[in-house]
Amino acid sequence: MAVPKRKTSPMKRGFRRSADAVKAPTYVEDKDSGELRRPHHVDLKTGMYRGRQVFVQKAVEE
């Protein structure tokens, strides 16, 4: 059976537990399209960011 040689210090224990505080990403509803998107990110479907057209969506060939 594996047994630790030394006691884990509070600092190392805190480093390990820091991932427990990570929360799920938040989403906001887009004003124009009504779809969910990450805040401060470009809407990938429309290419809009803060009311401006940032990039043009490529035509999807079907």
C-alpha positions, 0 to 999 in steps of 0.5 A, spaced: 500 500 500 502 506 498 503 511 504 506 518 503 513 519 506 511 526 508 505 530 510 502 535 505 503 542 506 497 547 507 500 550 500 500 544 496 493 542 499 490 549 497 493 548 490 490 541 489 483 544 491 483 550 487 480 547 481 474 545 486 472 553 486 472 553 478 465 554 476 461 552 469 462 558 464 456 563 464 452 564 458 448 570 456 442 571 451 444 575 445 440 581 443 439 580 436 439 573 435 436 570 442 441 565 442 446 563 448 453 566 447 459 567 452 459 574 454 465 578 451 465 573 445 464 574 438 457 570 436 460 565 431 453 564 427 452 571 425 459 574 426 457 580 430 461 583 436 458 589 440 453 591 435 459 591 429 460 585 424 467 583 425 467 577 420 463 574 414 460 567 415 463 563 410 457 560 405 456 553 407 456 548 401 450 543 402 
